[in-house]
Amino acid sequence: MGRRKRSHSDDYDDSIERQFLQKQMSANERSKKEVKNKSPQEINAANELSNNEDQHHHHNQSIKEDNNVDRQREKKRAKKQRQKEKKLAEKKRAQELEAARQKHQEELQQLRLEKKKQKEIDKKVPKSDNFIQTHKGVKYCDIQVGTGPVIQDRKKIRVKYTLRANNKNGKILDSGGNFSFKMGKGEVISGWEIGLLRMRQGGVRHIIVPPKAGYGSKDIGGGPGADLYFEVTLLQC
């Protein structure tokens, strides 16, 4: 079906269309006149300027593309660096965990050895002729000689002890894992202070205290007049 031709009413105003066409024709004519009036040298210069502008545009575009490539390369390099650092950090963490695990195993092994050694010491029963008799009938025997400093008079010491009646196999009357007092101040029975003289820190000593250096005829659980058998470990002095 053919396109319907628009009909104009009597009051239709086409002045705007005519003005637009006139302006377009005037612009085209001016452009033709300018080209016609230009010399060959001016035309060549204009063409060269246009070519230079095109080349400049292409050059800027090329620089922009190169910059984009460089940015992409930098991003890729930074990503690889982050991945590398992450792997190194994970490796270091794994090494630290392994070192901590090994240290823990060594500490457990050392603890087991110390417990085993302590059990052997606790079970050890010294012979009666191994005891050294001192003042007031007090006797002592070093089960393990310490390697630390020697007890000093009037100084505070800290001990672990077990008190038995009469001998190593006697009834346990008392015990302490962290008992402290000052030597020579009368804070404990005299037999204990006598038996601890010249003992070194870290040592284990068995001490036999007779009644006259202990509680006399008082019964503290082992019977009247019973000897006191101390097993002492010197923790600090």
Buried (B, 14 or more C-beta within 10 A) or exposed (E): EEEEEEEEEEEEEEEEEEEEEEEEEEEEEEEEEEEEEEEEEEEEEEEEEEEEEEEEEEEEEEEEEEEEEEEEEEEEEEEEEEEEEEEEEEEEEEEEEEEEEEEEEEEEEEEEEEEEEEEEEEEBEBEEEEBEEBEBBBBBBBBBEBEBEEBEEEEEBBBBBBBBBBEBEBEEBEEEEEBEBBBEEEEBBBBBBBBBBEBBBBBBBBBBBBBBBBBEEEEBEBEEBBBBBBBBBBBEB
